[in-house]
Amino acid sequence: VVEGEAEQIMCSYNAVNGQPACANSDLLAGILREQWGFQGAVVSDFDAWANMVSFFHMANYTIAAASGLNSGLDQEGGGVTVVQHIREAIMEGRTTPAKLGLAFKRLFRTRIRLGMFDPPSEVPLNYIHLDRSMLERHRELSLVVARKSACLYKNSGEALPLNLDRGRFLVVGPHAVMAQELLGSYIEPGADPSNIDRILTALGRRLGETDGFLSAADSCSQGNSLCSSIEGTRVDFEAGCHDIACRSTELFEAAAASASNADITIVVLGLRYDAIGDCMNCSVGSPPSWCISSGCEFEGFDRITTDLPPNQYALVRSLRRATKGKLIGVLIHGGTFAMHNLWDDFDAIVDMWYPGLAGGTALVDVLSGVYNPAGRTAATWYRSDDDLPRNRSNVSWYAEGGWSYRFFTGIPQIPFGHGLSYTAFSYDVKALRAVVDPCETIRVQITLHNIGDWDGDEVVQIYKVRLPESESPRHSNEHDHEDHLPDVEGPRHQLLAFRRIHVERRSPSVVVLNVPPEQHAEVQPGPGAYKAQHLVRKGCLRLFVGGGQPGTGAPGQFLKIAVRDSCQVSQCRRGSSNEVMV
């Protein structure tokens, strides 16, 4: 909001400290405009202003209109249910013309900045036209994004990358022939499937399959129907399941038989965002029981289990028993899920998330080594529902003993920040100043060595670490500063900085990452709910600098930094937090 100079802010549906976010003057006026200096407009989330009546039990829309305007809300998102009652709110003395004028002023400021009152020929936005050349540029960008987002979680026995010049391939799973399902949430339901790069089509094209095979791959998924199999010259397809929900096992036998004759079996599985199909039946107060195992995920439907549809696990187990060749797992999804037998059954696991327009090509590039993956998961993958609180609708995920990566004390299946590469890295780290003042930016110099045979990216991460002294490892600057200082308290682990760096094989690269005081400061209780203190604490700050969290097998080293004194972040002059290459 501050550093990015946001022009418009959306207030949310929920209440904060008992007050609807869109009628919360402490948030919209106190923090947003007074503390952060925001000058733009605030718009409600779709119907969030109207929800003050339907969900938060305000007496009527006239009162809701006044509550929003008086709190700093400027625009209704989703309709005119509330704003048409502003005149009544003013007539009843619940708000004032000045409040309404201020909202108009903020909104028209944005419209003026957009050039909406300038001659059309002078507005650059008017020269943006959707055409085929723009689609190709978007596809190129989509390929870059999908490649960089790909996460390699497991690669047992260097199962990847694959040699596409030999062997017979089998692809299993409905996701492999679906198009719109690769785009994820908030996509246009009418998107032209011919513009979307399916996984099977991309692999068939790379393996030199016939036009007939490619056409069959592109037409296999039509609406709610799915073909069961396609036979190619070097790659075959078996659906394994009739759909992503996989309620039937009748196609398992054919998939297992094909896997027994394949050198490499690639299984594509996961979840689905279905904006127009049967998932919409789950978006109700009491969804049907089948929604639990449907694989659906979207706005309006909270998954109540971390599991995939059960038969997806069973399909993989049957394929593992059938094949002596490599079994590669490819994940398509948004939210995380429990791996269960998938972790042991797959030789390698590649996570593509919802990869977008060029998802098929990006995946084949990763599987074949055309592109060396380096993505890191931005979420913690729990082993099962047992790792989560029973009452997940009313629990703090960030408090001491919570369930985010910062506090979780269990053993996750895949830790936040994890991701592998086809090459390997080692670290030499040092603090450019081992003793710092509280308002001083900590600068860490990392010499990153690519010790493998592949050019590749590494995501260097700096974590603040809290460990009992008995578990404390030796630090790279063990005797460089005041060892008598007490440890700085805080979460078990906390990501402070990161940067993605490309390093050529058998070569080093040097980078300096900056950690400004606000990044390692603690939030301390203050005199009120909105008066928390952002405190830089005196003491020994323990850092881990590496390719992932400490204790997860990621390469890296520990550091100690001595902070001389304590002070509020508000007392510090804001400095640059950008990383610097040297």
C-alpha positions as CSV (number, residue, x, y, z in Angstrom):
1,V,0.0,0.0,0.0
2,V,2.7,2.5,1.0
3,E,5.8,1.3,-1.0
4,G,3.7,0.2,-4.0
5,E,1.6,3.4,-4.0
6,A,-1.7,1.6,-4.4
7,E,-4.5,3.6,-6.0
8,Q,-7.5,1.6,-4.7
9,I,-8.0,-0.7,-1.8
10,M,-10.8,-3.3,-1.4
11,C,-12.3,-3.9,2.1
12,S,-13.2,-7.5,2.8
13,Y,-16.3,-9.4,3.8
14,N,-15.3,-10.3,7.3
15,A,-15.4,-8.5,10.6
16,V,-12.3,-7.4,12.5
17,N,-12.5,-7.2,16.2
18,G,-16.3,-7.4,15.9
19,Q,-16.7,-4.6,13.3
20,P,-17.3,-5.2,9.6
21,A,-14.1,-4.4,7.7
22,C,-16.1,-2.1,5.3
23,A,-17.5,-0.1,8.2
24,N,-14.4,-0.1,10.3
25,S,-13.1,3.5,10.8
26,D,-10.1,2.2,12.8
27,L,-8.9,0.3,9.7
28,L,-10.1,2.6,6.8
29,A,-9.4,5.9,8.4
30,G,-7.0,5.3,11.3
31,I,-4.5,2.8,9.8
32,L,-5.1,3.1,6.0
33,R,-5.3,6.9,5.7
34,E,-3.8,8.4,8.8
35,Q,-0.9,5.9,9.5
36,W,-0.2,4.9,6.0
37,G,-1.1,8.1,4.2
38,F,-3.4,6.4,1.6
39,Q,-5.0,8.9,-0.7
40,G,-7.0,6.7,-3.1
41,A,-10.4,5.2,-2.9
42,V,-11.8,2.2,-1.0
43,V,-14.2,-0.2,-2.7
44,S,-16.1,-3.0,-1.0
45,D,-15.7,-6.6,-2.1
46,F,-18.6,-7.8,-4.2
47,D,-21.7,-7.1,-2.1
48,A,-19.7,-6.7,1.1
49,W,-21.4,-3.4,1.8
50,A,-24.8,-5.0,1.4
51,N,-23.7,-7.9,3.6
52,M,-23.7,-5.5,6.6
53,V,-27.5,-6.1,6.6
54,S,-27.7,-9.7,5.5
55,F,-24.7,-11.0,7.6
56,F,-23.9,-8.4,10.3
57,H,-27.5,-7.6,11.1
58,M,-27.6,-3.9,10.6
59,A,-31.2,-2.8,10.6
60,N,-31.5,-1.6,7.0
61,Y,-29.5,-0.4,4.0
62,T,-29.8,3.2,5.0
63,I,-27.9,2.6,8.2
64,A,-25.4,0.5,6.2
65,A,-24.9,3.3,3.7
66,A,-24.1,5.8,6.5
67,S,-21.9,3.3,8.3
68,G,-19.8,2.7,5.2
69,L,-19.4,6.4,4.2
70,N,-18.7,7.5,7.8
71,S,-16.0,4.9,8.1
72,G,-14.2,5.8,4.9
73,L,-15.8,3.5,2.3
74,D,-16.1,5.2,-1.1
75,Q,-17.6,2.7,-3.6
76,E,-20.0,-0.2,-3.6
77,G,-18.6,-3.3,-5.4
78,G,-21.1,-5.6,-7.0
79,G,-24.2,-3.4,-7.5
80,V,-26.1,-0.4,-6.1
81,T,-28.0,-2.1,-3.3
82,V,-26.6,0.2,-0.7
83,V,-25.6,3.3,-2.5
84,Q,-29.1,4.0,-3.7
85,H,-30.0,4.6,0.0
86,I,-27.3,7.3,0.6
87,R,-29.9,10.1,0.0
88,E,-32.1,8.7,2.7
89,A,-29.1,8.4,5.1
90,I,-28.3,12.1,4.5
91,M,-31.9,13.1,4.9
92,E,-32.1,11.2,8.2
93,G,-28.9,12.9,9.4
94,R,-26.9,9.6,9.6
95,T,-24.2,10.9,7.3
96,T,-23.4,14.2,5.6
97,P,-23.1,15.7,2.1
98,A,-19.5,16.3,3.0
99,K,-18.8,12.6,3.5
100,L,-20.5,11.8,0.2
101,G,-18.5,14.6,-1.5
102,L,-15.2,13.2,-0.1
103,A,-16.0,9.8,-1.6
104,F,-16.7,11.3,-5.0
105,K,-13.5,13.3,-4.8
106,R,-11.4,10.2,-4.2
107,L,-13.2,8.2,-7.0
108,F,-12.9,11.0,-9.5
109,R,-9.2,11.4,-8.6
110,T,-8.7,7.9,-9.8
111,R,-10.7,8.4,-13.0
112,I,-8.8,11.6,-13.8
113,R,-5.5,9.7,-13.3
114,L,-6.8,7.0,-15.7
115,G,-7.4,9.7,-18.4
116,M,-11.1,9.1,-18.5
117,F,-11.8,12.9,-19.1
118,D,-9.0,13.4,-21.6
119,P,-9.3,13.2,-25.4
120,P,-9.3,9.5,-26.3
121,S,-6.4,9.9,-28.6
122,E,-4.2,11.1,-25.7
123,V,-4.9,8.0,-23.5
124,P,-2.4,5.2,-24.0
125,L,-4.8,2.6,-22.6
126,N,-7.1,3.2,-25.6
127,Y,-4.4,1.8,-27.9
128,I,-4.4,-1.6,-26.3
129,H,-6.3,-4.0,-28.6
130,L,-6.7,-7.8,-28.2
131,D,-5.4,-9.6,-31.2
132,R,-3.6,-12.7,-32.1
133,S,-0.2,-11.1,-31.7
134,M,-1.0,-10.1,-28.2
135,L,-2.1,-13.7,-27.4
136,E,1.2,-15.0,-28.6
137,R,3.0,-12.5,-26.3
138,H,0.8,-13.6,-23.4
139,R,1.6,-17.2,-24.2
140,E,5.3,-16.5,-24.1
141,L,4.9,-14.8,-20.7
142,S,2.7,-17.7,-19.5
143,L,5.5,-20.1,-20.4
144,V,8.0,-18.1,-18.4
145,V,5.7,-18.0,-15.4
146,A,4.8,-21.7,-15.6
147,R,8.4,-22.8,-15.8
148,K,9.5,-20.6,-12.9
149,S,6.6,-21.7,-10.8
150,A,7.2,-25.4,-11.2
151,C,8.4,-27.1,-8.0
152,L,10.3,-30.3,-7.9
153,Y,9.5,-31.9,-4.5
154,K,11.0,-35.4,-4.9
155,N,13.5,-36.9,-7.3
156,S,14.5,-40.3,-6.1
157,G,17.4,-41.9,-7.9
158,E,17.6,-39.0,-10.3
159,A,14.4,-40.2,-12.0
160,L,14.3,-36.8,-13.7
161,P,15.1,-35.4,-16.1
162,L,13.7,-37.8,-18.7
163,N,15.4,-38.8,-21.9
164,L,12.7,-38.3,-24.5
165,D,14.8,-39.9,-27.2
166,R,14.1,-43.4,-26.0
167,G,11.5,-45.5,-24.2
168,R,7.7,-45.9,-24.3
169,F,5.6,-43.4,-22.4
170,L,2.2,-43.6,-20.7
171,V,0.2,-40.6,-19.5
172,V,-2.6,-41.3,-17.0
173,G,-5.2,-39.0,-15.5
174,P,-8.0,-36.7,-16.7
175,H,-6.0,-33.5,-16.1
176,A,-3.6,-34.5,-18.9
177,V,-6.2,-33.9,-21.6
178,M,-8.2,-31.1,-20.0
179,A,-7.7,-27.4,-21.0
180,Q,-9.6,-25.0,-18.9
181,E,-8.8,-26.9,-15.7
182,L,-5.1,-25.8,-16.2
183,L,-6.1,-22.2,-15.8
184,G,-7.4,-22.3,-12.3
185,S,-9.7,-19.9,-10.5
186,Y,-11.2,-16.7,-11.8
187,I,-10.8,-17.6,-15.5
188,E,-13.2,-16.7,-18.3
189,P,-15.5,-19.8,-18.7
190,G,-15.7,-19.2,-22.4
191,A,-12.0,-19.3,-23.0
192,D,-11.2,-21.0,-26.3
193,P,-9.7,-24.4,-25.5
194,S,-7.6,-24.3,-28.7
195,N,-5.5,-21.6,-27.1
196,I,-4.7,-23.7,-24.1
197,D,-1.7,-26.1,-24.2
198,R,-2.8,-29.5,-22.9
199,I,-0.3,-31.7,-21.2
200,L,-0.8,-34.8,-23.4
201,T,-0.7,-32.7,-26.6
202,A,2.5,-31.0,-25.6
203,L,4.2,-34.3,-24.8
204,G,2.9,-36.0,-28.0
205,R,4.2,-33.0,-30.0
206,R,7.6,-33.2,-28.4
207,L,7.8,-37.0,-29.1
208,G,6.9,-36.6,-32.7
209,E,3.4,-38.1,-32.5
210,T,1.1,-38.0,-35.6
211,D,-1.4,-35.3,-36.3
212,G,-4.1,-37.9,-35.6
213,F,-2.8,-38.5,-32.1
214,L,-2.6,-34.8,-31.4
215,S,-6.1,-34.2,-32.7
216,A,-7.4,-37.0,-30.5
217,A,-5.6,-35.6,-27.5
218,D,-7.1,-32.2,-28.0
219,S,-10.6,-33.6,-28.5
220,C,-10.5,-36.2,-25.7
221,S,-12.1,-33.9,-23.1
222,Q,-15.4,-32.4,-24.3
223,G,-17.7,-30.8,-21.7
224,N,-18.4,-33.5,-19.2
225,S,-17.3,-36.4,-21.4
226,L,-13.8,-37.9,-21.4
227,C,-12.3,-40.5,-23.7
228,S,-10.9,-43.5,-21.9
229,S,-7.7,-44.1,-23.9
230,I,-5.6,-43.0,-26.9
231,E,-2.9,-45.1,-28.5
232,G,0.2,-43.4,-30.0
233,T,3.5,-44.4,-31.6
234,R,5.6,-43.7,-28.5
235,V,3.1,-42.4,-25.9
236,D,-0.3,-43.8,-24.9
237,F,-3.0,-42.2,-22.8
238,E,-5.2,-43.9,-20.2
239,A,-7.8,-41.8,-18.3
240,G,-7.7,-44.1,-15.2
241,C,-10.7,-42.1,-13.9
242,H,-13.8,-40.8,-15.7
243,D,-13.2,-37.4,-14.2
244,I,-11.2,-35.7,-11.5
245,A,-13.6,-36.8,-8.7
246,C,-12.7,-40.4,-9.7
247,R,-15.7,-42.0,-8.2
248,S,-15.2,-45.2,-10.1
249,T,-12.3,-47.7,-10.4
250,E,-13.5,-49.4,-13.6
251,L,-10.7,-47.9,-15.7
252,F,-7.9,-48.9,-13.3
253,E,-7.3,-52.3,-14.9
254,A,-6.7,-50.8,-18.4
255,A,-4.3,-48.2,-16.9
256,A,-2.4,-50.8,-15.0
257,A,-2.0,-53.0,-18.0
258,S,-0.6,-50.2,-20.1
259,A,1.7,-49.2,-17.3
260,S,3.2,-52.7,-17.2
261,N,4.4,-52.2,-20.8
262,A,5.6,-48.6,-20.3
263,D,9.2,-47.4,-19.5
264,I,7.9,-44.2,-18.0
265,T,4.4,-43.6,-16.6
266,I,3.4,-40.0,-15.9
267,V,0.4,-39.6,-13.7
268,V,-1.4,-36.2,-13.7
269,L,-3.7,-35.7,-10.7
270,G,-4.9,-33.0,-8.3
271,L,-7.9,-30.7,-7.7
272,R,-10.2,-28.6,-9.9
273,Y,-11.6,-25.2,-10.0
274,D,-14.9,-25.6,-11.8
275,A,-16.8,-22.3,-12.3
276,I,-19.6,-23.8,-14.4
277,G,-19.8,-27.6,-13.6
278,D,-21.1,-29.6,-10.7
279,C,-18.7,-27.9,-8.2
280,M,-21.1,-25.0,-8.1
281,N,-23.5,-27.4,-6.3
282,C,-21.1,-27.3,-3.4
283,S,-21.4,-23.5,-2.9
284,V,-24.2,-23.7,-0.5
285,G,-24.6,-23.6,3.3
286,S,-24.9,-27.4,3.6
287,P,-23.2,-28.9,0.6
288,P,-23.9,-32.5,-0.6
289,S,-21.8,-35.2,1.0
290,W,-20.1,-36.0,-2.3
291,C,-18.5,-32.5,-2.2
292,I,-16.0,-33.7,0.4
293,S,-14.3,-36.1,-2.0
294,S,-15.0,-34.1,-5.2
295,G,-11.7,-32.5,-5.7
296,C,-13.5,-29.1,-5.9
297,E,-11.9,-25.9,-4.7
298,F,-13.2,-22.4,-5.4
299,E,-14.6,-19.3,-3.8
300,G,-17.7,-20.2,-1.8
301,F,-16.6,-23.7,-0.9
302,D,-14.2,-24.4,1.8
303,R,-12.6,-27.9,1.6
304,I,-13.1,-29.7,4.8
305,T,-10.3,-32.3,4.3
306,T,-6.8,-32.1,3.0
307,D,-7.3,-35.4,1.0
308,L,-7.7,-35.7,-2.7
309,P,-10.6,-37.8,-4.0
310,P,-9.8,-41.2,-2.5
311,N,-9.6,-43.1,-5.8
312,Q,-6.8,-40.9,-7.0
313,Y,-4.6,-42.4,-4.3
314,A,-5.9,-45.9,-5.2
315,L,-5.1,-45.3,-8.9
316,V,-1.5,-44.4,-8.1
317,R,-1.1,-47.5,-5.9
318,S,-2.4,-49.8,-8.6
319,L,0.0,-48.2,-11.1
320,R,3.0,-48.6,-8.8
321,R,2.2,-52.3,-8.4
322,A,1.9,-52.7,-12.2
323,T,5.0,-51.0,-13.4
324,K,8.7,-51.6,-13.0
325,G,9.5,-48.4,-14.9
326,K,9.6,-44.9,-13.6
327,L,6.5,-43.5,-12.1
328,I,6.3,-39.7,-12.2
329,G,3.7,-37.6,-10.4
330,V,2.5,-34.3,-11.8
331,L,0.3,-32.1,-9.5
332,I,-2.4,-29.7,-10.8
333,H,-4.1,-27.7,-8.1
334,G,-4.3,-24.5,-6.1
335,G,-4.6,-25.6,-2.5
336,T,-2.3,-28.2,-0.9
337,F,-3.4,-31.7,-0.1
338,A,-2.2,-34.8,1.8
339,M,0.2,-37.0,-0.1
340,H,-0.4,-40.3,1.8
341,N,0.9,-43.1,-0.5
342,L,1.8,-40.7,-3.3
343,W,5.1,-39.7,-1.7
344,D,6.4,-43.3,-1.5
345,D,4.8,-44.5,-4.8
346,F,6.1,-41.8,-7.1
347,D,9.8,-41.7,-8.0
348,A,9.6,-38.0,-8.7
349,I,7.0,-35.3,-8.0
350,V,6.6,-32.1,-10.0
351,D,4.1,-29.5,-8.9
352,M,2.8,-27.3,-11.7
353,W,0.0,-25.7,-9.6
354,Y,-2.5,-24.3,-12.2
355,P,0.1,-23.6,-14.9
356,G,-2.0,-21.5,-17.3
357,L,-2.0,-21.2,-21.1
358,A,1.4,-22.8,-21.8
359,G,1.2,-25.3,-19.0
360,G,1.7,-28.4,-21.2
361,T,4.9,-27.1,-22.8
362,A,6.2,-25.8,-19.5
363,L,5.8,-29.3,-17.9
364,V,7.5,-31.1,-20.8
365,D,10.4,-28.6,-20.6
366,V,10.8,-29.4,-16.9
367,L,10.4,-33.2,-17.2
368,S,12.9,-33.3,-20.1
369,G,15.5,-31.0,-18.6
370,V,15.0,-28.2,-21.2
371,Y,14.3,-26.2,-18.1
372,N,15.8,-26.8,-14.7
373,P,13.1,-26.3,-12.1
374,A,13.8,-24.1,-9.0
375,G,10.3,-23.2,-7.7
376,R,9.6,-23.2,-4.0
377,T,6.3,-24.1,-2.4
378,A,4.7,-21.1,-0.7
379,A,2.6,-23.3,1.6
380,T,3.1,-26.0,4.2
381,W,2.0,-29.4,3.0
382,Y,0.6,-31.3,6.0
383,R,0.6,-35.1,6.2
384,S,-3.0,-35.4,7.0
385,D,-6.0,-33.8,8.6
386,D,-4.6,-35.0,12.0
387,D,-1.9,-32.2,11.7
388,L,-4.6,-29.6,11.7
389,P,-6.8,-28.2,14.5
390,R,-10.2,-29.9,14.8
391,N,-12.1,-26.6,14.8
392,R,-10.5,-24.9,11.9
393,S,-13.1,-22.2,11.6
394,N,-12.2,-20.6,15.0
395,V,-8.4,-20.9,15.6
396,S,-5.4,-18.7,15.3
397,W,-3.0,-20.1,12.7
398,Y,-0.3,-17.7,13.8
399,A,-0.2,-17.8,17.6
400,E,2.3,-19.7,19.6
401,G,1.7,-23.4,18.9
402,G,-0.1,-22.5,15.7
403,W,-0.1,-24.3,12.4
404,S,1.7,-22.0,9.9
405,Y,5.3,-22.8,9.1
406,R,6.3,-20.2,11.6
407,F,5.0,-22.1,14.6
408,F,4.2,-25.7,13.5
409,T,6.3,-28.2,15.5
410,G,5.2,-31.3,13.7
411,I,6.9,-32.8,10.6
412,P,5.2,-31.6,7.4
413,Q,5.2,-33.7,4.3
414,I,6.6,-30.8,2.3
415,P,7.9,-27.7,4.2
416,F,7.2,-24.1,3.2
417,G,10.1,-23.0,1.0
418,H,11.0,-26.4,-0.3
419,G,12.0,-27.1,-3.9
420,L,14.7,-29.2,-5.6
421,S,16.8,-28.7,-8.7
422,Y,18.7,-30.9,-11.2
423,T,21.9,-29.3,-9.9
424,A,23.3,-28.8,-6.4
425,F,24.5,-25.7,-4.5
426,S,26.7,-24.9,-1.5
427,Y,26.8,-21.7,0.6
428,D,29.4,-19.5,2.1
429,V,27.7,-16.7,4.1
430,K,28.9,-13.8,6.2
431,A,27.3,-10.7,7.8
432,L,28.9,-7.6,6.4
433,R,28.5,-6.2,10.0
434,A,28.0,-8.7,12.8
435,V,27.0,-6.1,15.3
436,V,24.3,-3.6,14.2
437,D,22.3,-0.8,15.6
438,P,18.5,-1.4,15.9
439,C,17.6,0.8,12.9
440,E,20.4,-0.5,10.8
441,T,19.8,-2.8,7.8
442,I,21.4,-6.2,8.2
443,R,23.4,-7.0,5.1
444,V,24.3,-10.7,4.4
445,Q,26.8,-11.6,1.7
446,I,26.2,-15.0,0.1
447,T,28.7,-16.8,-2.1
448,L,26.6,-19.4,-3.9
449,H,28.4,-22.2,-5.5
450,N,26.8,-24.3,-8.2
451,I,28.6,-27.6,-7.6
452,G,26.5,-29.6,-10.1
453,D,26.6,-30.2,-13.9
454,W,23.5,-28.1,-14.8
455,D,23.0,-24.4,-15.1
456,G,20.2,-23.5,-12.7
457,D,18.5,-21.1,-10.4
458,E,18.6,-21.2,-6.6
459,V,16.1,-19.4,-4.3
460,V,18.3,-18.0,-1.5
461,Q,16.2,-17.6,1.7
462,I,17.0,-16.0,5.0
463,Y,15.1,-17.2,8.1
464,K,15.0,-15.8,11.6
465,V,15.4,-18.9,13.8
466,R,14.5,-19.5,17.4
467,L,16.3,-22.6,18.8
468,P,17.1,-23.8,22.3
469,E,20.7,-23.3,23.1
470,S,21.1,-27.1,23.4
471,E,20.0,-27.5,19.8
472,S,21.9,-24.5,18.4
473,P,24.3,-25.4,15.6
474,R,27.7,-23.7,15.2
475,H,27.4,-20.4,13.4
476,S,29.7,-19.2,10.7
477,N,30.6,-16.1,12.7
478,E,30.6,-17.8,16.2
479,H,33.1,-15.5,17.8
480,D,32.6,-12.2,15.9
481,H,30.3,-10.4,18.3
482,E,28.9,-10.0,21.7
483,D,28.0,-13.6,22.7
484,H,26.6,-12.6,26.0
485,L,23.5,-11.1,24.5
486,P,20.2,-13.0,25.0
487,D,18.6,-14.6,22.0
488,V,16.0,-12.4,20.2
489,E,12.6,-14.1,20.7
490,G,10.0,-14.7,18.0
491,P,8.5,-17.5,15.9
492,R,10.2,-20.8,15.5
493,H,11.1,-19.8,11.9
494,Q,10.4,-16.6,10.0
495,L,11.3,-15.8,6.4
496,L,13.0,-12.4,6.3
497,A,14.3,-12.2,2.7
498,F,14.7,-14.2,-0.4
499,R,16.1,-13.9,-4.0
500,R,16.2,-16.1,-7.0
501,I,19.6,-16.3,-8.5
502,H,20.9,-18.0,-11.7
503,V,24.2,-19.6,-11.5
504,E,26.1,-21.4,-14.3
505,R,27.3,-24.9,-13.6
506,R,30.5,-25.3,-11.6
507,S,30.6,-21.6,-11.0
508,P,30.1,-19.2,-8.0
509,S,27.9,-16.1,-7.7
510,V,27.9,-13.5,-5.0
511,V,24.8,-11.7,-3.8
512,V,24.1,-9.4,-0.9
513,L,20.6,-9.6,0.7
514,N,19.3,-6.8,2.9
515,V,17.1,-7.3,5.9
516,P,15.7,-4.0,7.1
517,P,14.7,-3.6,10.7
518,E,10.9,-3.9,10.0
519,Q,11.5,-7.4,8.6
520,H,13.0,-8.9,11.7
521,A,11.0,-6.8,14.3
522,E,8.4,-8.3,16.6
523,V,4.8,-7.2,17.0
524,Q,4.2,-6.5,20.6
525,P,0.8,-5.9,22.3
526,G,0.1,-2.2,22.6
527,P,-2.5,0.0,24.4
528,G,-5.3,-1.0,22.0
529,A,-6.3,-3.4,19.2
530,Y,-4.8,-1.1,16.6
531,K,-1.9,0.2,18.6
532,A,0.5,-2.7,18.4
533,Q,4.2,-1.9,18.8
534,H,6.6,-2.9,16.1
535,L,9.7,-3.5,18.1
536,V,13.3,-4.2,17.1
537,R,14.6,-6.1,20.1
538,K,18.1,-6.0,21.6
539,G,19.8,-9.4,21.6
540,C,21.3,-12.2,19.5
541,L,19.5,-12.6,16.2
542,R,20.0,-16.1,14.8
543,L,19.7,-16.5,11.0
544,F,19.7,-19.4,8.6
545,V,20.7,-18.6,5.1
546,G,20.1,-21.3,2.6
547,G,17.9,-22.9,0.0
548,G,15.0,-23.6,2.3
549,Q,14.1,-23.8,6.0
550,P,16.7,-25.1,8.5
551,G,16.4,-28.7,9.4
552,T,14.8,-29.7,6.1
553,G,17.9,-30.9,4.3
554,A,18.3,-27.6,2.4
555,P,21.9,-26.5,2.0
556,G,22.9,-23.4,3.9
557,Q,24.6,-21.9,6.9
558,F,23.7,-20.3,10.2
559,L,24.6,-16.8,11.3
560,K,24.5,-14.7,14.5
561,I,23.8,-11.0,14.4
562,A,24.1,-8.9,17.6
563,V,21.5,-6.1,17.8
564,R,22.9,-3.5,20.2
565,D,19.6,-2.0,21.5
566,S,15.8,-2.1,21.3
567,C,13.6,0.5,19.6
568,Q,10.3,1.0,17.8
569,V,10.4,0.6,14.0
570,S,8.6,3.9,13.8
571,Q,11.7,5.6,15.2
572,C,13.8,4.3,12.3
573,R,14.2,6.1,9.1
574,R,12.9,3.9,6.3
575,G,15.7,2.6,4.1
576,S,15.9,0.4,1.0
577,S,15.3,-3.3,1.4
578,N,16.3,-4.2,-2.2
579,E,18.9,-6.9,-2.7
580,V,22.2,-5.8,-4.3
581,M,24.3,-7.8,-6.7
582,V,28.0,-7.4,-6.3
